Amino acid sequence: MKTFVYSENRNVTRVKLKTTAPSRFHTIVTNFEAQAFFFSCKRKIPVPETPSNWLRCLRDISILHNMPKNMKRGFSFSLPVTAVVLSIAYIYISSVFIFIDRWFGLMTSPGIMNAVVFTAVALMCIFNYAFAISRDPGRVPSTYMPDVEDTGNPMHEIKRKGGDLRYCQKCSHYKPPRAHHCRVCKRCVLRMDHHCIWINNCVGHANYKVFFVFVVYAVIACIYSLVLLLGSLTNDQVKEEDQSGGNLRTVYVISGLLLVPLSVALSVLLGWHIYLTLQNKTTIEYHEGVRALWLAEKGGSVYSHPYDLGAYENLTTVLGPNILSWLWPTSSHIGSGLRFHTVCDTTKGASMHK
């Protein structure tokens, strides 16, 4: 008979447990026994009496314990986010009520059609931006433990020095594959790509697709608005010289100074993430891969990215299996973020079919 103590919010729970677990399993379970019992009482989950059901119980408790953290994210004031929101509002108002109106006339058929299309693009841009800000990028479960004896998962990421399993000293837990610690968010993020100040959030496993789709719609909106700006100038140049005042000229100058660099910067960013998506890499993995490739060439070996499954498979992994949903903020296909398909899985499947 053993007594474990688990403390949370100054409430101490003492639980007595009679266990007959083997020593190998005992080393895995004892780290979580007290916590599991605490949450099993709190969440009213039946406690397993046999060691064979402990891991399943711990996973269920981990999911319940981390679900509120994964689904909800607190809001705080951010100057870059405010600048992005104001820029979107300015570009939309100037494009619809000035550029389209002066080029086609807002009440004409071409004007209405362009206004509707631009509004749809702007709405998709806003929705995906809101999702990218509010959606948690992916939190490592507090009870995560890599299973080195799992034959179905032959690949585990290890440290470059020492060859040990990756462990985060700051978060006090093991790191799943492709997870990294963010110094800004002060926690580990699943499949972390980078921390983006423009969304005041990390770009990771759960919100990478909505971030990618937001950039797509942002590029479309900026180029569309720039075309409308140039079209309204060429079509209405004489009338502008006769009738327009200084305020209208100021709008055109500000819009040009805003749209040109935004179109260039966002197009470069989109091209970069299209490349990463086709390679099934994150920004962090790209930089790690450059070093790994250099070390492999230096040692006379060949390096290949273990998560590169081919261009189309990589696209479906990130954007989803249904092509029609690639530009929608859906994420039901992404999985838990604790395990990813690798080249080893593909090779193993091919060998089994022979």
C-alpha positions in Angstrom: 0.0 0.0 0.0 1.4 3.4 -1.1 0.4 7.0 -0.3 0.7 9.7 -2.9 0.2 13.4 -2.4 -1.0 15.8 -5.1 -1.3 19.5 -4.5 -3.2 22.0 -6.6 -4.4 25.5 -5.5 -3.3 24.7 -1.9 -5.7 21.8 -1.7 -3.8 18.6 -0.8 -5.2 15.3 -1.7 -3.9 12.1 -0.2 -4.6 8.9 -2.0 -3.8 5.3 -1.0 -3.1 3.0 -3.9 -2.5 -0.7 -3.9 -0.5 -1.6 -7.0 0.8 -4.8 -8.5 2.4 -3.1 -11.5 5.6 -4.6 -13.0 8.7 -2.6 -12.5 8.9 -1.5 -16.2 5.4 -0.2 -16.2 5.8 1.2 -12.6 8.5 3.6 -13.8 6.0 5.1 -16.3 3.0 5.2 -14.1 4.3 6.4 -10.7 5.0 9.9 -12.1 1.3 10.4 -12.7 -0.5 8.3 -10.1 -1.3 11.1 -7.7 -2.3 13.5 -10.4 -4.4 10.9 -12.2 -6.3 10.1 -9.0 -6.8 13.7 -8.2 -8.4 14.4 -11.6 -10.3 11.1 -11.6 -12.1 12.2 -8.5 -12.5 15.8 -9.8 -13.8 14.7 -13.2 -15.6 11.6 -11.9 -13.6 9.2 -14.1 -13.6 5.6 -12.9 -10.1 4.7 -11.7 -8.7 1.5 -13.2 -7.8 -1.3 -10.7 -5.4 -3.1 -13.1 -2.1 -1.7 -14.4 -3.0 -2.7 -18.0 -5.6 0.1 -18.1 -3.5 2.8 -16.5 -2.1 4.3 -19.7 -5.6 4.6 -21.3 -6.9 6.3 -18.2 -4.0 8.7 -18.1 -4.5 9.7 -21.7 -8.2 10.4 -21.1 -7.3 12.5 -18.1 -4.7 14.3 -20.1 -7.2 15.2 -22.8 -9.8 16.4 -20.3 -7.3 18.3 -18.3 -5.8 20.1 -21.3 -9.0 20.6 -23.4 -9.9 24.1 -21.9 -6.3 25.3 -22.4 -6.3 24.1 -26.0 -9.6 25.5 -27.0 -9.5 28.9 -25.3 -7.0 31.6 -25.4 -6.9 34.9 -23.5 -6.9 38.2 -25.4 -4.6 41.0 -24.6 -3.8 44.3 -26.4 -1.2 44.1 -29.1 0.0 47.1 -31.1 0.9 45.0 -34.2 -2.5 43.3 -34.2 -4.2 46.7 -33.9 -2.1 48.0 -36.9 -3.2 45.0 -39.0 -6.9 45.4 -38.1 -6.7 49.2 -39.0 -4.9 48.4 -42.3 -7.5 45.9 -43.3 -10.3 48.4 -42.5 -8.5 51.2 -44.4 -7.9 49.0 -47.5 -11.4 47.8 -47.6 -13.1 51.2 -47.3 -10.8 52.9 -49.8 -11.1 50.0 -52.3 -14.9 49.7 -52.2 -16.0 53.3 -51.6 -13.3 55.1 -53.6 -11.5 52.9 -56.1 -14.5 50.9 -57.3 -16.8 53.8 -57.1 -14.6 56.1 -59.2 -13.7 53.4 -61.7 -17.0 51.6 -62.3 -19.6 53.5 -60.2 -20.7 51.7 -57.1 -24.3 51.3 -58.3 -23.4 49.8 -61.7 -23.3 46.1 -62.4 -19.5 45.9 -62.7 -19.2 48.0 -59.5 -21.6 45.8 -57.6 -19.9 42.6 -58.8 -16.4 43.9 -57.8 -17.7 45.2 -54.5 -19.3 41.8 -53.7 -16.1 39.8 -54.7 -13.8 42.1 -52.8 -16.0 42.0 -49.7 -16.0 38.2 -49.8 -12.2 38.1 -50.0 -12.0 40.6 -47.1 -14.4 38.6 -45.0 -12.4 35.4 -45.5 -9.2 37.4 -44.7 -10.8 38.7 -41.4 -12.2 35.3 -40.4 -8.9 33.4 -40.9 -7.0 36.2 -39.1 -9.3 36.0 -36.1 -8.9 32.2 -36.0 -5.1 32.5 -36.3 -5.1 34.9 -33.3 -7.6 33.1 -31.1 -6.8 29.4 -31.8 -4.2 27.8 -29.5 -1.3 26.6 -31.7 -1.1 23.3 -29.8 -0.3 22.5 -26.1 1.8 19.5 -25.0 -0.2 17.3 -22.6 1.2 17.4 -19.1 1.3 13.6 -19.0 2.9 13.1 -22.4 5.5 10.3 -22.3 7.2 9.0 -25.5 6.8 5.2 -25.9 10.1 3.9 -27.1 8.8 0.4 -27.3 5.9 1.2 -29.7 6.7 -0.8 -32.8 4.2 1.2 -34.8 6.3 4.4 -34.2 9.9 3.5 -35.0 11.2 7.1 -35.2 11.9 9.3 -32.2 13.6 12.7 -32.2 16.6 12.8 -30.0 19.1 15.5 -28.9 22.1 16.2 -31.2 24.4 15.8 -28.2 24.1 12.7 -26.1 21.3 11.0 -28.1 18.7 11.4 -25.3 15.0 11.9 -25.9 14.2 15.6 -26.1 13.2 17.0 -22.7 12.1 20.6 -21.9 13.7 21.7 -18.7 11.5 24.8 -18.5 8.2 23.0 -19.0 9.4 19.8 -17.2 8.1 17.3 -19.7 9.3 15.4 -22.8 8.9 17.1 -26.2 6.8 15.3 -28.8 8.2 15.2 -32.4 8.4 18.6 -34.0 7.5 20.4 -30.8 9.7 23.3 -29.6 9.7 25.7 -26.6 8.6 29.3 -27.4 10.4 31.9 -25.3 7.6 34.4 -25.9 4.7 32.1 -25.0 6.9 30.5 -22.3 5.7 27.0 -23.1 6.2 24.2 -25.7 4.2 24.4 -28.9 3.3 21.4 -31.0 4.8 21.4 -34.5 6.0 25.0 -33.9 6.8 27.0 -37.0 7.5 30.5 -35.5 6.2 33.1 -33.1 4.4 35.8 -35.1 4.0 39.3 -33.6 1.4 40.1 -36.2 -1.1 37.6 -34.7 0.3 37.9 -31.2 0.5 34.1 -31.1 2.7 31.2 -32.1 2.1 29.5 -35.5 1.9 25.8 -34.7 0.1 22.6 -35.3 -3.5 23.7 -34.6 -3.4 27.1 -36.3 -0.9 26.7 -39.1 -3.5 26.1 -41.8 -5.6 29.2 -40.8 -2.4 31.3 -40.8 -1.5 30.0 -44.3 -5.0 30.6 -45.6 -5.0 34.1 -44.1 -1.8 34.9 -46.0 -3.4 33.6 -49.2 -6.5 35.8 -48.9 -4.3 38.8 -47.7 -2.2 38.5 -50.9 -5.3 38.3 -53.1 -6.9 41.3 -51.3 -3.8 43.5 -51.6 -3.2 42.8 -55.3 -6.9 43.2 -56.0 -7.0 46.5 -54.2 -3.8 47.7 -56.0 -5.4 46.8 -59.4 -8.5 48.8 -58.4 -6.4 51.7 -57.4 -4.4 51.8 -60.7 -7.6 51.3 -62.7 -9.4 54.2 -61.0 -6.4 56.5 -61.7 -6.2 55.7 -65.4 -9.9 55.8 -66.0 -10.6 59.0 -64.0 -7.4 61.0 -64.3 -8.8 64.1 -66.1 -11.9 64.2 -63.8 -9.6 63.9 -60.7 -7.6 67.0 -61.8 -10.8 69.0 -62.2 -12.9 67.9 -59.2 -10.8 66.2 -56.6 -9.5 67.9 -53.5 -6.4 67.3 -51.4 -8.1 64.7 -49.2 -8.7 62.3 -52.1 -5.1 62.6 -53.3 -4.0 61.8 -49.8 -6.0 58.6 -49.8 -4.4 57.5 -53.0 -0.9 58.3 -51.8 -1.4 56.5 -48.5 -3.0 53.5 -50.2 -0.1 53.2 -52.7 2.5 53.4 -49.9 0.5 50.8 -48.0 -0.4 48.4 -50.8 2.8 48.1 -52.7 5.1 47.0 -49.8 2.3 44.8 -48.4 1.8 43.1 -51.7 5.5 42.4 -52.1 6.1 41.3 -48.5 3.0 39.0 -48.3 3.7 37.5 -51.7 7.2 36.6 -50.5 5.8 35.2 -47.3 3.2 33.1 -49.2 5.9 31.8 -51.6 8.0 30.8 -48.6 5.2 28.9 -46.9 4.1 27.2 -50.1 7.7 25.9 -50.4 7.6 24.7 -46.7 4.2 23.1 -47.2 5.4 21.2 -50.3 8.4 19.9 -48.3 6.3 19.3 -45.1 8.7 21.4 -43.1 8.3 24.2 -40.6 10.5 27.3 -40.5 12.5 25.8 -37.6 12.9 22.5 -39.4 14.2 24.2 -42.5 17.0 25.9 -40.5 17.7 22.7 -38.7 17.7 20.8 -42.0 20.3 23.2 -43.5 22.7 22.3 -40.7 21.9 18.6 -40.9 22.5 18.6 -44.6 25.9 20.3 -44.1 26.9 17.8 -41.5 25.7 14.9 -43.6 27.7 16.0 -46.6 30.7 16.6 -44.4 30.3 13.0 -43.1 29.8 11.5 -46.5 26.2 10.6 -46.0 22.9 11.7 -47.5 20.3 13.7 -45.5 16.5 13.6 -46.3 13.7 15.2 -44.3 11.9 12.4 -42.5 8.4 14.0 -42.8 8.6 14.6 -46.6 6.0 12.2 -48.0 5.8 13.8 -51.5 4.3 17.1 -52.7 0.7 16.0 -52.9 0.8 14.0 -49.6 2.4 17.0 -47.9 -0.3 19.3 -49.1 -3.1 17.0 -47.9 -1.3 16.7 -44.5 -1.3 20.4 -44.0 -4.4 21.6 -45.8 -6.6 18.5 -45.6 -7.6 15.6 -47.9 -10.4 17.5 -49.6 -9.2 20.0 -52.2 -12.4 22.0 -51.9 -11.6 22.8 -48.3 -8.1 23.9 -48.7 -9.0 27.6 -48.6 -11.4 27.2 -45.7 -10.5 27.4 -42.0 -11.1 23.7 -41.2 -8.7 21.7 -39.1 -10.5 18.4 -38.4 -7.8 16.5 -40.3 -4.7 17.6 -38.3 -4.8 14.9 -35.5 -3.4 15.2 -32.0 0.0 16.7 -33.0 1.9 14.1 -30.9 2.8 11.9 -33.8 3.3 12.5 -37.6 3.6 10.2 -40.6 7.2 9.7 -41.7 9.0 8.2 -44.6 9.5 5.1 -42.5 5.7 4.6 -42.3 5.5 4.8 -46.1 8.4 2.4 -46.6 6.9 0.0 -44.1 3.6 0.1 -45.8 5.1 -0.5 -49.2 7.1 -3.5 -47.9 4.0 -5.1 -46.4 2.2 -4.9 -49.7 5.0 -6.8 -51.5 
